[in-house]
Amino acid sequence: MDVTHVLLLIVAGVAAGGVNAIAGGGSLITFPSLIATGLPSVDANVTNSVSVFPGYVSSVFGSRADLAGQGQRVRRILPASVAGSVVGCALLLVTPARAFEFIAPFLVLAAAATLAFQERLRGLVGQPRHMPARRAAITLQAVVFVGAIYGGYFGAALGVMYVAALALILDEPLNRINALKNTLSATVGLVTVVVFGVFGPVHWGAVLTLAPATIAGGYAGARLARRIPARVLKAVIVTFGTVIGLVLLYKALR
């Protein structure tokens, strides 16, 4: 990489770390940036997954105040997150990416729409506080597992999907749901680091450039997210999700 590529990755890493902490979708910044440095698409995808992990960790640290009281919930869903992440990583390494690349934009757009029309959907499926405890627990495990599969495979807008789905299941303020999303994203990221670090075509020079930048952006973004009103935070997440979905759809149809 030349100096221009290094500067591009630093800027992309800071921006992506902040976006991931606030709304999710930062990989739509770092992934094209890695492509721009000359990496093949699969190599860029794997390298990106490893690079953004430190940013997820810093997001968790930055939003730790909103995780207070959620320790038991986190411990219950972590096994599903780890298992789904392993499945997703395996799919990326052993199957063609074309089919999932076509499906992904529709998943992202559906997630954004789910969050945008959250209250109307709650009127159909019921308020989280009225959902039977067993049903809520099973649904939460399923959402975490399926989301982790997606995160292990590609991961763009994973945070958008998690926030949209968790907001329908959990009777919690959006800031606390966002903190839980950061924790789940970091778990998925840890699994991708282990799996891709051993079996994937990771370009470690790019990782060493991107990772510190995502840490700075992730911490700053998480701190900012705690100060954003819930209505504004929801609008930001829906906007990011819609833009990301349309970008992915454009790429899939090219």
HELIX and SHEET records of a PDB file:
HELIX    1   1 VAL A    3  ILE A   22  1                                  20    
HELIX    2   2 SER A   27  ALA A   36  1                                  10    
HELIX    3   3 SER A   41  SER A   51  1                                  11    
HELIX    4   4 PHE A   53  GLY A   62  1                                  10    
HELIX    5   5 ARG A   64  LEU A   67  5                                   4    
HELIX    6   6 GLY A   71  VAL A   94  1                                  24    
HELIX    7   7 ARG A   98  ALA A  116  1                                  19    
HELIX    8   8 GLN A  118  VAL A  125  1                                   8    
HELIX    9   9 PRO A  128  HIS A  130  5                                   3    
HELIX   10  10 ALA A  133  TYR A  153  1                                  21    
HELIX   11  11 LEU A  158  ILE A  169  1                                  12    
HELIX   12  12 LEU A  174  PHE A  199  1                                  26    
HELIX   13  13 TRP A  204  ALA A  225  1                                  22    
HELIX   14  14 ALA A  230  LEU A  253  1                                  24    
END                                                                             
